[in-house]
């Protein structure tokens, strides 16, 4: 199994090719230890490679993954950020950073991390959704509406985007536009809990 895994890395994963073949067994061992729940030992395996390959994208990304799973968020973010500087075009490190920040409800930093994704991939739905959430939490409803306008045309029936749009419009004091957006949402999702909460039933004549 180890030989198959090493051959898979050698021939199928271009970003791992910066590592010498002699280091592939340590990578394999890190996955095996992770699978068995031995995160600290898996981290130690990858840390041993980091000593000689501190500027390797894969090594930093893998350490970011492991530290994140071990709930060592600060170390995880540091390695993901380093991976992003090694490959400035990659969005994966910023996606992982955004997931950590979202769980921590660190809205200010989440706004910044999602901006980094959108700079690289301006139609990335994950980034727009997390960005809108952060912006609404930060009371930046106008920026949230701008961001929603950038992506909603590509995903006109996305329930989360419509929910964020209705919330941002409401926070902007535009209750009529918010109501119209909620009505659009009801057409797509008649049982939507936000629409049920915010929509006011018209009085009978």
The 8 nearest C-alpha neighbors of each residue, nearest first, counted from 0:
[[1, 3, 2, 4, 5, 27, 6, 7],
 [0, 2, 4, 3, 5, 27, 24, 28],
 [3, 1, 5, 4, 0, 6, 7, 24],
 [4, 2, 0, 6, 1, 5, 7, 8],
 [5, 3, 7, 1, 2, 6, 0, 8],
 [4, 6, 2, 8, 7, 3, 23, 9],
 [5, 7, 9, 3, 8, 4, 10, 2],
 [8, 6, 4, 5, 11, 9, 10, 3],
 [9, 7, 12, 5, 6, 11, 10, 4],
 [8, 10, 6, 7, 11, 5, 12, 16],
 [9, 11, 7, 8, 6, 12, 13, 16],
 [10, 12, 7, 8, 9, 13, 6, 15],
 [13, 11, 8, 14, 15, 10, 9, 16],
 [12, 14, 16, 15, 11, 10, 9, 8],
 [15, 13, 16, 12, 57, 17, 56, 18],
 [16, 14, 17, 13, 12, 18, 57, 8],
 [15, 17, 18, 13, 14, 9, 12, 19],
 [18, 16, 15, 19, 14, 55, 13, 57],
 [17, 19, 16, 15, 20, 22, 23, 52],
 [20, 18, 21, 22, 17, 16, 23, 15],
 [21, 19, 22, 23, 18, 9, 5, 16],
 [20, 22, 19, 23, 24, 18, 25, 5],
 [23, 21, 20, 25, 24, 19, 18, 26],
 [22, 24, 26, 20, 25, 21, 5, 27],
 [25, 23, 27, 26, 22, 28, 5, 21],
 [26, 24, 28, 27, 23, 22, 44, 29],
 [27, 25, 29, 23, 24, 28, 30, 45],
 [28, 26, 24, 30, 25, 29, 23, 31],
 [27, 29, 31, 25, 26, 30, 32, 24],
 [30, 28, 41, 26, 32, 27, 31, 44],
 [31, 29, 33, 27, 28, 32, 34, 26],
 [30, 32, 28, 34, 33, 29, 27, 35],
 [31, 33, 37, 35, 29, 41, 34, 30],
 [34, 32, 36, 30, 38, 35, 37, 31],
 [33, 35, 31, 32, 36, 30, 37, 38],
 [36, 34, 32, 33, 37, 31, 38, 30],
 [35, 37, 33, 34, 38, 32, 39, 31],
 [38, 36, 32, 33, 40, 35, 39, 41],
 [37, 39, 41, 33, 40, 36, 42, 69],
 [38, 40, 42, 41, 37, 43, 69, 65],
 [39, 41, 43, 42, 38, 37, 44, 32],
 [42, 40, 29, 38, 44, 32, 43, 39],
 [43, 41, 39, 45, 40, 44, 46, 38],
 [42, 44, 40, 46, 41, 45, 47, 39],
 [45, 43, 41, 47, 42, 46, 29, 25],
 [44, 46, 48, 42, 47, 43, 49, 62],
 [47, 45, 49, 43, 48, 44, 42, 50],
 [46, 48, 45, 44, 49, 50, 43, 51],
 [49, 47, 45, 46, 50, 51, 52, 44],
 [48, 50, 52, 53, 46, 51, 47, 45],
 [51, 49, 48, 47, 52, 53, 46, 45],
 [50, 52, 49, 48, 53, 47, 54, 55],
 [53, 51, 49, 55, 54, 50, 48, 58],
 [52, 54, 49, 55, 51, 50, 59, 58],
 [55, 53, 52, 56, 85, 59, 82, 81],
 [54, 56, 52, 58, 53, 57, 59, 17],
 [57, 55, 82, 59, 58, 85, 60, 54],
 [56, 58, 60, 59, 55, 61, 15, 14],
 [59, 57, 61, 55, 60, 56, 62, 49],
 [60, 58, 78, 62, 56, 82, 57, 61],
 [59, 61, 63, 57, 62, 79, 58, 82],
 [60, 62, 64, 58, 63, 59, 57, 65],
 [63, 61, 65, 59, 64, 60, 66, 58],
 [62, 64, 75, 60, 78, 66, 79, 61],
 [65, 63, 61, 67, 62, 66, 68, 60],
 [64, 66, 62, 68, 67, 63, 69, 42],
 [65, 67, 75, 69, 71, 63, 68, 64],
 [66, 68, 70, 75, 64, 69, 65, 72],
 [69, 67, 65, 70, 66, 64, 71, 38],
 [68, 70, 66, 67, 71, 65, 38, 39],
 [71, 69, 67, 68, 72, 66, 75, 65],
 [70, 72, 66, 69, 67, 74, 73, 75],
 [71, 73, 75, 67, 70, 74, 76, 66],
 [74, 72, 76, 75, 71, 77, 66, 67],
 [75, 73, 77, 76, 72, 71, 66, 78],
 [74, 76, 63, 66, 72, 67, 78, 73],
 [75, 77, 79, 73, 78, 74, 96, 80],
 [78, 76, 74, 80, 75, 79, 81, 73],
 [77, 79, 81, 63, 59, 80, 75, 76],
 [78, 80, 92, 82, 76, 63, 81, 60],
 [81, 79, 83, 77, 78, 82, 76, 84],
 [80, 82, 78, 84, 83, 79, 77, 85],
 [81, 83, 56, 79, 85, 80, 59, 84],
 [82, 84, 80, 86, 87, 81, 85, 92],
 [85, 83, 81, 87, 82, 86, 80, 56],
 [84, 86, 82, 83, 56, 87, 81, 54],
 [87, 85, 83, 84, 88, 89, 82, 56],
 [86, 88, 84, 83, 89, 85, 82, 90],
 [89, 87, 86, 119, 90, 83, 84, 85],
 [88, 90, 87, 86, 91, 83, 92, 119],
 [89, 91, 93, 116, 92, 94, 88, 119],
 [90, 92, 94, 93, 89, 95, 83, 116],
 [93, 91, 79, 95, 94, 90, 83, 96],
 [92, 94, 96, 95, 90, 91, 97, 112],
 [95, 93, 91, 97, 96, 92, 90, 98],
 [94, 96, 98, 92, 93, 97, 91, 99],
 [97, 95, 93, 99, 98, 94, 76, 92],
 [98, 96, 100, 94, 95, 99, 109, 112],
 [97, 99, 95, 101, 96, 100, 94, 102],
 [98, 100, 96, 102, 97, 101, 103, 95],
 [101, 99, 103, 97, 105, 102, 98, 109],
 [100, 102, 104, 98, 103, 99, 97, 105],
 [101, 103, 99, 100, 104, 98, 105, 97],
 [102, 104, 100, 105, 101, 99, 106, 98],
 [105, 103, 101, 102, 106, 100, 109, 133],
 [106, 104, 100, 103, 108, 107, 109, 101],
 [105, 107, 133, 109, 104, 108, 110, 137],
 [108, 106, 110, 109, 105, 111, 133, 137],
 [107, 109, 111, 110, 106, 105, 112, 100],
 [110, 108, 106, 112, 111, 107, 100, 97],
 [109, 111, 107, 108, 113, 130, 112, 133],
 [112, 110, 114, 108, 109, 113, 115, 107],
 [111, 113, 109, 115, 114, 110, 97, 93],
 [112, 114, 116, 126, 115, 110, 111, 130],
 [113, 115, 111, 117, 112, 116, 118, 110],
 [114, 116, 112, 118, 113, 117, 111, 119],
 [117, 115, 113, 119, 118, 114, 90, 120],
 [116, 118, 121, 120, 114, 119, 115, 113],
 [119, 117, 115, 116, 120, 121, 114, 113],
 [118, 120, 117, 116, 121, 88, 115, 90],
 [121, 119, 117, 123, 122, 118, 116, 90],
 [120, 122, 117, 123, 118, 119, 116, 150],
 [123, 121, 120, 124, 150, 117, 127, 149],
 [122, 124, 120, 126, 125, 121, 127, 117],
 [123, 125, 127, 126, 122, 128, 150, 154],
 [124, 126, 128, 127, 123, 129, 94, 130],
 [127, 125, 113, 129, 124, 128, 123, 130],
 [126, 128, 130, 124, 129, 125, 131, 123],
 [129, 127, 131, 125, 130, 126, 124, 132],
 [128, 130, 132, 126, 131, 127, 133, 125],
 [129, 131, 127, 133, 132, 128, 110, 113],
 [132, 130, 134, 143, 128, 133, 129, 127],
 [131, 133, 129, 135, 130, 134, 136, 128],
 [134, 132, 106, 136, 130, 131, 135, 110],
 [135, 133, 137, 139, 131, 136, 132, 143],
 [134, 136, 138, 137, 132, 140, 133, 139],
 [135, 137, 133, 134, 138, 132, 106, 139],
 [136, 138, 134, 135, 139, 133, 106, 107],
 [139, 137, 135, 136, 140, 134, 170, 167],
 [140, 138, 134, 137, 142, 135, 141, 143],
 [139, 141, 167, 143, 135, 142, 138, 144],
 [142, 140, 144, 143, 139, 145, 171, 167],
 [141, 143, 145, 144, 140, 139, 146, 134],
 [144, 142, 140, 146, 131, 141, 145, 134],
 [143, 145, 147, 141, 146, 142, 148, 140],
 [146, 144, 142, 148, 143, 147, 141, 149],
 [145, 147, 143, 149, 144, 148, 142, 150],
 [148, 146, 144, 149, 150, 145, 151, 143],
 [147, 149, 145, 146, 151, 150, 144, 152],
 [150, 148, 146, 147, 151, 145, 152, 122],
 [149, 151, 147, 153, 152, 148, 122, 154],
 [152, 150, 154, 155, 153, 148, 147, 149],
 [153, 151, 155, 154, 150, 148, 149, 147],
 [152, 154, 151, 150, 155, 122, 149, 156],
 [153, 155, 151, 157, 152, 156, 150, 160],
 [156, 154, 151, 152, 157, 153, 161, 160],
 [157, 155, 154, 158, 187, 161, 184, 151],
 [156, 158, 154, 160, 159, 155, 161, 151],
 [159, 157, 161, 160, 156, 162, 184, 188],
 [160, 158, 162, 161, 157, 163, 128, 164],
 [159, 161, 163, 162, 157, 158, 164, 147],
 [160, 162, 164, 158, 159, 163, 165, 184],
 [163, 161, 159, 165, 164, 160, 158, 166],
 [162, 164, 166, 160, 161, 165, 167, 159],
 [165, 163, 161, 167, 162, 166, 168, 160],
 [164, 166, 177, 168, 162, 163, 167, 180],
 [165, 167, 163, 169, 168, 164, 170, 162],
 [168, 166, 140, 170, 164, 169, 165, 163],
 [169, 167, 171, 177, 165, 173, 166, 170],
 [168, 170, 172, 166, 174, 171, 173, 167],
 [169, 171, 167, 172, 168, 166, 140, 173],
 [172, 170, 168, 169, 173, 167, 140, 141],
 [171, 173, 169, 170, 174, 168, 167, 177],
 [174, 172, 168, 169, 171, 176, 175, 177],
 [175, 173, 177, 169, 176, 172, 178, 168],
 [174, 176, 178, 177, 173, 179, 169, 168],
 [177, 175, 179, 178, 174, 173, 180, 168],
 [176, 178, 165, 174, 180, 168, 175, 179],
 [177, 179, 181, 175, 176, 180, 174, 182],
 [180, 178, 176, 182, 181, 177, 175, 183],
 [179, 181, 183, 177, 182, 178, 165, 176],
 [182, 180, 184, 178, 183, 179, 194, 165],
 [181, 183, 185, 179, 184, 180, 178, 186],
 [184, 182, 180, 186, 181, 185, 179, 187],
 [183, 185, 181, 187, 182, 186, 188, 180],
 [184, 186, 189, 188, 182, 187, 183, 181],
 [187, 185, 183, 184, 188, 189, 182, 181],
 [188, 186, 184, 185, 189, 183, 156, 158],
 [187, 189, 185, 191, 190, 186, 184, 158],
 [190, 188, 185, 191, 186, 187, 184, 194],
 [191, 189, 188, 192, 185, 195, 194, 193],
 [190, 192, 188, 194, 189, 193, 195, 185],
 [191, 193, 195, 194, 190, 196, 197, 189],
 [194, 192, 196, 195, 191, 197, 162, 198],
 [193, 195, 197, 196, 191, 192, 198, 181],
 [194, 196, 192, 193, 198, 197, 191, 190],
 [195, 197, 193, 194, 198, 192, 199, 191],
 [198, 196, 194, 195, 193, 199, 181, 178],
 [197, 199, 194, 195, 196, 200, 178, 181],
 [200, 198, 201, 197, 196, 195, 178, 202],
 [199, 201, 198, 202, 203, 195, 197, 196],
 [202, 200, 199, 203, 204, 198, 178, 197],
 [201, 203, 204, 200, 199, 198, 178, 197],
 [202, 204, 201, 200, 199, 198, 178, 195],
 [203, 202, 201, 200, 199, 198, 178, 175]]
